Amino acid sequence: MRMTPERDWGATAVALTERGYAVIRHAMPEVGWLALRAEAEHLLAENAFSPAGVGRGEELRKDTAIRGGSICWLEPSMPTGAAFMVWMEGVRVSLNRDLFLGLDTFDAQYAHTPTGASYGTHLDRHHRSDARVVSAVIYLNSDWPANAGGELVLYDAHAAPRLTLSPDGGTLVLFMSEGTPHEAKKATRERWSIAGWFRTRA
């Protein structure tokens, strides 16, 4: 399926340059992100998700006190997920054109966070690797209450909040993977999202 008509990502590039992050509300029509949510729920029911971890490779560890929930990497065999990846390719091309970032690929995963789980403050750029350049999150939650929690919080170098964002369906946030500590707060209901990373060639 087609996620949305082609759009101009120029303002997003400007925001990344000036603030280090960009928030695009209603980035995708509701029919698009609801289809992604439905695919994610089906995959969870089919046991395609795995417990979320922290780190990578030999340093990967599972610690629900730091990161709760489960994930499922998007694959070409997932019809709706594959359409999303094509949509994000437009973002990659635009950011390269406007910011000369040398972004080569985009990896993404469905994420399911149950009630009461969180993801503590962390950096997306892995230790001893500078491949991740721009992080992306799109939320797949319908009618999110203002008092339900689950906010994404971006911090500055002094641990002061720079952005607190509710996980409303269709909202896309991009931020620089290096030097952007962030966390996902606990919520009173389950959360769905896609998290991804634009990467340079290793």
Sequence and secondary structure as in RCSB ss.txt:
>XXXX:A:sequence
MRMTPERDWGATAVALTERGYAVIRHAMPEVGWLALRAEAEHLLAENAFSPAGVGRGEELRKDTAIRGGSICWLE
PSMPTGAAFMVWMEGVRVSLNRDLFLGLDTFDAQYAHTPTGASYGTHLDRHHRSDARVVSAVIYLNSDWPANAGG
ELVLYDAHAAPRLTLSPDGGTLVLFMSEGTPHEAKKATRERWSIAGWFRTRA
>XXXX:A:secstr
   S     HHHHHHHHHHSEEEETT S HHHHHHHHHHHHHHHHTT  EE  BS GGG B  TTTB SEEEE  
TT HHHHHHHHHHHHHHHHHHHHH     EEEEEEEEE TT  EEEE SS TT   EEEEEEEE  SS  TTSB 
 EEEE TTS EEEEE   TT EEEEESTT  EEE  BSS EEEEEEEEE   
